[in-house]
């Protein structure tokens, strides 16, 4: 079955470069970050951001005689795209260029991550979460904000999913209105992986405790079996001694009877009259 793609758009900031460029390596990275790809360095991306911001502010001021009103928190948006291990930076640049052509979104930085994922509990294999990040500057050259809610409703965002699938040559994910499910975005996935790793660590510790308890229980069972064996031997010895006591009593009784008979016989054979006083 072919892998399905999707793109999730979310407000971001230039600080995302810390994660995207692996200045900070996530705990859930399961492969070397050397397998990742970047279209430019973090410093170059920051320079692009400030150049675009300065251009937009200057043109907006020149055109309107006012300072730009768009919040800094909305200047950068991030697209997280599901890809396959075969996709290259050339594919993502093509996608970013198409977005810029159609929507005016200006790409600041592109990264492809091949180091995130998890270890399968079933067979122990490494499952890689292949995905890409594209940071977009959301003001055009005239300083107009390009991600207004009224312009990007469900219908247009659905078109964005289809466009992404077509450019990447992948199947489009089933719309959530049909499937009834919603794919985890990158940030949600990261949170889930963090929780998963904590649970796995807890399970590992509990497993170690259980294994130690099993060893202690085994040792105690061995001692109990030894005590039961010793007790069984002691019971057998007690029975043997008891039987020997019975035999000794019977033999003693027999000897007493023989002794009594001997005394009677002596009195008959040697009358007392033979021994006058």
Steps between C-alpha positions, in 0.01 A plus 500: 500500500640842399583743776263796528619856544360802676612851593425672826531879519555664837622838631867477584805721549860526393585314823376182330844488337636372833300182448495485122878543462571274797662767711297313761471126431165350610496214749297288260764510224578137415751559220795730443408859413763482224229335287295822502508760220482880518481753217706755696662559838312649798694826465408526132134434582501773765654741248226415248233561764633845595551598137140408410366668814693822430383504137134444596506768772668754275260445211199503732609830655568650159162386368276578801704760693443280805698242690409139435241367748547123456604326823850352508343172610332466158797586279624140478293190430631147482385222272570145617474255211489121506746359246674172418865406535541552124414870495786749463557868557426556131145368557442729799640805320259430217213486750611824672534675164148394402361636828679831443366518145139423597470658847791743528651316800874566496714205621763578762634155576439138397606196700451127444506283812601135477606451862167506687283200577466215748593137558225249426397299805394211279825425316748755633540669160567872466201686354600835349254789487612651169386862477609846392467851643459814293510838674306766310510878537135599490524860378532573133739765369234769561458398864157337454427207730439183296346260750171664588238258635230624268720411202618160624192303591450125487453496123829678424692295756358185342633622166837551671503130599422392145764732354762359740414142404516577127838672517655230720348218293325346801146406593298767673391423854129445550335826612417491872139595423473159328736289710386649831863505612763767515867434437742608770703799396873522572460667839230256610711208374797631697288523816365148447853367449619673817215344697566165334869513595410583861259206514759269341758610758249440779414158357872419478552591866192303608619203295837514677323507838282203397806304380680566830187392689488181290863422592431559870184288480694221327766509772233482770327211321833314492540556876143386564555184295821431693318551831217273379758241398675529838164477675412190296833342596441597863154339488648184348766494770233552767296210358811279490585590860139440603501154336832418667356610835201269450734213413718575801194513727379166363847349543523640854160357583606164363819506704300588812270207435798266452650635820180433697481146361862444599433616854201264533698209362779562747260487789360165384833331432672610820256470788574726791512198739834410353642805655416479872563799713 
